Amino acid sequence: MRELFGTDGIRGEANVEPMTGETIMKLGRAAAHIFKNRTGRHRIVIGKDTRVSGYMLESALTSGICSMGVDVLLLGPIPTPSIPFLVRSLRADAGVMISASHNSYEDNGIKFFSKEGLKLPDELEHQIEGFLTSGEIDTIRPTGGEIGKAYRIDDADGRYIEFVKNSLPKGLDFQGIKIVVDCAHGAAYKVTPTVLKELGAKVIVLNNTPDGTNINDDCGALFPQELQKKVIEHHADIGIAHDGDADRAVFVDEKGNVVDGDAVMVSFAISLQKEKALKRDTLVTTVMSNMGVELTLQPKRIHVVRTPVGDRYVLEKMIKGEYNFGGEQSGHIIFLDYSTTGDGLITTLQLLSLMKRYNTTASEIAACMTLLPQVLINVRVKKKQALSQLPEFQKAVEMCEKKLKKRGRILVRYSGTEPLLRIMIEGEHQAVISTMAEQLAEVVQKKIGVL
């Protein structure tokens, strides 16, 4: 059973185990050993977001990797989705992103990517944990000229910018479109405004002055309220909000309304099918997506395949099933024809391309599907106790399911990155499912909740 890795790498409070310099140095040694699987000199790229703790963890990780005879290519602050591209472009053995995504600045995390630009499967993460804790590699210590070196890649931003622009049709620009962009004081604070301006859009930029502690601070993908106001104030055509590492994008339409992530995916799926570019006429998404996705796509003969929560599970299913489009309700969307991970900037460019080519608005895109009423409650827990060991909760869930009469669903799962139990209910009536969710949350709170 894995102890360090969650659904999206390792994450926790910076300078508290396991996110300490000492442990991350050992993690770098273990990862370097795992990725040394070819002849010649070995290289691992490292990127980070804008958290103050990134300096400490970057240095520790670099030290551990170099101590195993592997060179490090330092990219500096850059979006997570740039890592898979730059790993391939620089012919590196692996990539690492130092980021806690949408979490506040006190947290940080580590995400690994293979030389193919893919997030690691559970088995490989388990191997890294094994080497980290077993002491098996303690005696592997290159000396002299075999010790690794660290190099800084000064043009990483420029390489990534050209990469994402190549996802657009040749000659397409965004002249005439006014955009408000919320960079969340995060990793995309330079690249997203630069790309949009280069493509001719008029851009109003919010939250692009990171200071190490303001990342995701009441801004970005999880806090779109300021963005909504600015879209109305500036009479913009669309608003775009990234999270801290910019692997997702959340949109606000010209009326100031947040566009549901499921509606964005449905619009893409329909347009790709029209262009005969949706492989196997299939959208891959997670169990968290609204049932309205199926209700909208089934009449169009577009299949929906569901996976556990986590964009890496979406990607694994896409590769296995030979699909090319998938994503999560939260805004992680994967265009496998362009990238091997969720990319907030590519998603942004594709949505703007859709608006431009079909002469449509963000609100019209949002109206492409009818959402089944949904409620999501997060309960902070003291420990992630197996739900099967909470009979009162199981009984409460069964009673709610009977009331739904198969015209809705209940999904309960622990967060893979935070001490939270997520309770999601869908049904025909918002008031009814809201009451159900509150009742279930109350049961959990009494048993394992944090007061």
N, C-alpha and C positions, 0 to 999 in steps of 0.2 A: 504494500500500500504506500502510495506517495505521501510524503510529509511536507515537502517544501513547495512543490509545484501545484498551482491551482488550475483553473480553466484557461488562464492566460498568463503563464509564466509564474514567477515568484513575486510576491508583493507583500509589503508590510511597512511599518513605521521606520523611517530612516534612522540609522544608528541604534536600532533595537533589533535583536535577533529575529529573523535571520539576515536582516538588511544592515549588517555591520561591515566595516571594512575588513575585519579578520575573516568572516565567513565568505564574503564576496571574493576575496583573494583566493580562498580555497576553491570556491566555485569556478573561478577562472582557470585554475589549474586542472580541475576535473573536466571542464568543458574542452579545454585545449587538448587534453589527452584523448578524449572521445573523437575529436574532429581531425586528429592527425592520422588520416587513413589513406594517404597517397605519398608518393616519393617527392623529393624536392623540398624547397622552403615552404613553410605553411604561413597563412595569413588569416586573421579574423578582423572584421570591421566592427567598430563600436560607434553607435550614435546615442544621443540622449535628448531629453526634453529640457525645459528651462528651470527645473528645480535646483535649489541651492545645494542639495545633497548629491546632485549629479557629479559634482567635482570629486567628492570623496569616493563615491562608488566607481567612477570611471578610473581613477588612479588605482584603486584596489584591484579592479578587474584586469586592468592593463598589467599590473605587477604580476598577478597570478598567471596570466597567459604567457607573458614574456619569460617567466621562470621555467616554463615547459618547452622553451625553444621555438615559440611561435611568435611571429611578428604581429603587431597591432596597427590597424589603419584607423585613425581617429577622425570622425566626421564632424564632431561638435553638435550643437543643437540642430535637429533635423527631424521631420516627421517619421514615425515608425514605418510607414509603407515605403519609404525610400530605401530601407535596409535590404529587403529582398532584391530590389533592382541593383543596388550598388554591390551586393555580394556577387551577383552574376557578372556585372560589368567589370569589376576589379579582379575577377577570377579568384575570389577568396574561398577559404574552406568553410566559413560560417559567418554569421552576423549576430550581433547582440544589440538590443535596444534597452537603454536604461530609462524606464518611465513607469509611472503608476497610472497612466492614462487619464481618466476623469477624476481620480481621487485628489484630495487637497494636497498642498505642498509638503506637509509633514511626512507623507508616505512616498515610497519609491518602489521600483520593481525592476525585474530583469526578464526580458523575452529573448529567446534564441531562435535563429533561423538557420536552416541547412544551406549548403552550397547551391541547392536548387531554388532557394528563396522560399522554402516552406517552413511553417512552424513545426516544431518537433513533435513526433508522436509520443504517446504516453510511455512506450517502452524505452525510448531513448532518454527521456527525462528521468526515468527510473534508473537507468545506467549511470547518468550523471550524479544523481543522489547517492548511488552506491559507491562511486569513486570518492565522492566528497566525504563520506562518513567512515569508509572502511580503512583508510590509511594505506591502501594498496599502492598508491602512486607516490607515497612520501619519499621514496628513495630515488625517484626519477628527477634528477636535477642536472640539466646540461650546464656546462661551464665554458669559459672562454668565449670564442666566437660563435658558439652554438646557442648562446642566450638570445632570446628574441629582442627585436627592436620595435620602437613605436614611431610611427610617422603620422603627420597631420595631412589630411586631404583637403586642400584649400578650396577646391571648386566643387565640393559635394552638392551644394545647393543648386549650382548651375546645371550639373549633370541631371539632377532629379527634375528640375524645371523642364528641360528639353524632353525628358522621358514622358512626363505626363502630357505635355502638349502634343506629343505624337499619337495620343489616343483619340485625337479629334480628326475629322475629315479634313483633307488638305484644302486650304483657302477659307475655311470657316472662321469667322471672328465674332466678337460680341459687341460690336459697335451698336449704340442705341439702347443698350441694356444698363440700367443703373442698379448697382449691387451694394448692399451693406454687408460687411464681413466682420464677424466676431472671432478673433484669433485666440481667445481664452488666455492671453499672455503665455501661450504655449509654443510648441515646436514649429507651428506653421506661421509664426508671426511675420516672417519675411516672405516665404515662398508663395503663399496663396495670394496676397495682394499683388505681388510682382507678376505672377502668371496672368491674373485677370486684367491688370493694366496693360500688359504686353499684347493681350488679345483684344484690346480696344474698348473694354467696358469702363464705365465711370464707376469708381470704387470709393466708398466711404468705409474707413477702417476703424474698428473698435478693438480695444484691449490688445494692443500690439507693443506694449512696453514692459516686457518681463523684468522682474527684479529678483527672481529666485524664490519669492514667497507669495506672489499673487496669481500663480497659475490656477485656473479654474475657480478663482475667488468670486463667486456670484456672477459668473460670466461663462460663456461658451455653451457647449451642447446641452448641458444639464440645467442651465439657467438662461433661457432665451428671452426673458422679459425685457431686458434693455434693448435687445435686437428688435423685438416686436415694435417697441416704441419708435426706434430710429427708422425702421422701414416706413412707418406712417409719416413720420416727421419729414423725411427726405423724399417722399413720394417715389420710393424705390420699387423696382420690379420684383425683387426677391432679396431675402436675407439668408445668410449662410453662417452657421456656427460650427466650429470645430471643438473637439475635446482637446485635452492637453497634449496628446501625441498625434492628433490629426489623422487617426485611422478611421474616423467617422465624420459624417456631416449631417447636421440637422437643418432643415429649411423652414423659412417663414415666407408665406405668400404676400402678394402685394397689398392684401387687406389686413396684414398684421397677424394672421393666424399661423400657428405652427402646423406644418404639413406632416401628417403621420408617416412614419418610416415605411409602413406596409404599403401605403398608397404610392410612395415613390417606387418601391420595388415592382408593384403591379404595373405602373406606367411603363417602366423600363421593359418588363417582360412582354407587354403588349406591343410596344414599338419594335423590340427585337424580333418578335414573331412576324410582324408586318414586313420587316426587312429581310426575312428568312435567315436571321442571324441568331436565333434562339435554339441552341442544340437540343435535340430530342424534345422540343416544345415543353421544356421543364424549368420551373423555378425551384431552387433549393432554399429552404428557410428553416427556422428553428421552431420548436414547440411553443415559443412565446408569441409568434405572429398570430394576428387575429383570424378567426374563422372566416371573416369576410374576404380574405385572400382567395380561398377555395371557391366561395360563392361567386366571386367576380370572374375568376379565370376558367372555371370548369366549362361554362357555356362557350368559351373561346377555344376549347380543347387544349388548354395549357395545363399541364400536370403540376402538382405541388408535392414536393418531397420534403419531409420534415426531419430535423436532426436534434440532438441535445443542444442546449445553449452553449454558445461559443463559436466564433467565426472559424476557428480551426476545424471544428467538426463539420461545419458547412463546407469548407474547402475539401476535407477528406472525402465527403460524399460526392462532391462535384467531380473530383478526379476519378474516383472509383466508378461513378455512373456515366462519365464522359459528358458531363453538363458544363456549360460555360457561364452561367449566371446564377447568383445566389446572394443571400445576405441575411441580416438581422433587422428586426423592427427598430432597434436602437440607432440605426444609421450606419452600421458596418456593412458595406455592400462590396461584393467581389465581382469584378468583370475579369474573368479568367483569361479572356483574349488579350488583356493588357497587363494584368498584375496577378500575383499569387497571394494577395492578402487584401483585406479591406483597406480602401484608400479614400480618405475624405476629399482629397483634391480631385482625383479622377472622377469620383461620384459627382462632385460639383460641376466639372466640365461636361460630363455626359448629360446632366440635367439641363444645363444652360444650352447645350447643343439641341436637346429635345425641344426646348422652348423656341429656339431660333428656327430650326428646320421645319417644325410643324406650326409655327406662328401661334403658339399657345401660351397661356399664362400659368403661373405657379398655382393659382387657385383652381384652375381647370384641371391641372394634374392631380391636385388633392381630391377632386370630386370624382375621380375615375372609379372609386369603389365605395361601397357602403360598409362602414365598420359595424360589427356587432358590439353592443355596449360591453365595455371591459373595465375592470378595476384591478389595480395592483397595489398591495400593501406590503411594505418591508418591515419586518419585526427584528429588531436587534436582539441577538441571543448571546447567552453566556457561553454556551457550547453547542456544537452541531451534533446533537443527539439524534440517533436514528429515529425517524418518524414512526417506525413500527413499534418503538418502545414507548409511544405516547398513545395509549388506547383511547383516552378521552378525545384527543385530537382526531384520531381515525374515525371514531364514531360521529363526531361533528361533521367531518367531510362527507361521510356516507349519507347523513341526513340532508346536507345541502345538495348532493348529487341527485337524491330522490326528488327534491323540490324542482330542480332544473328540468327533470323529465326528458333528458337527452336533447334538450334544446339549448345546450350550453356546455361548458366544461370547466373543470377546476384543475389548476396546475400548481403544485407546491414543490419548491426546490430551494436548496441552500445556495447562496451566492458562492461562486468559486473564488472571489477576490476579497470579500468582506464578511464579517460575522453577522450575516443577515439571513433570515428565512423569508423568501419571497412567496406571497400568496396571490395568485392571479385567478380571477373568475370572469368568465364571459357568459352572457345570457341575453334574454330579450328585453329585460327591464333594468335600467341603471340603478334605481332605488333598491330593488330586490337584491341584486348581486353586491351592492355596496354594503348592505346590512349583513349579508352572508360573510363577506370578507372580514368585516369588523368582528363578527362573532368568532370566526376562526382565529383571528389575530389575538383576541382576548384569551382564548384557551392556551395558545402558545405562550403568551406573555406570563400567564400564571405559572407555567411549568418550567420554561427555560429562558424566559425573556430577561432583558436588562431593565431594571426599574429606572 
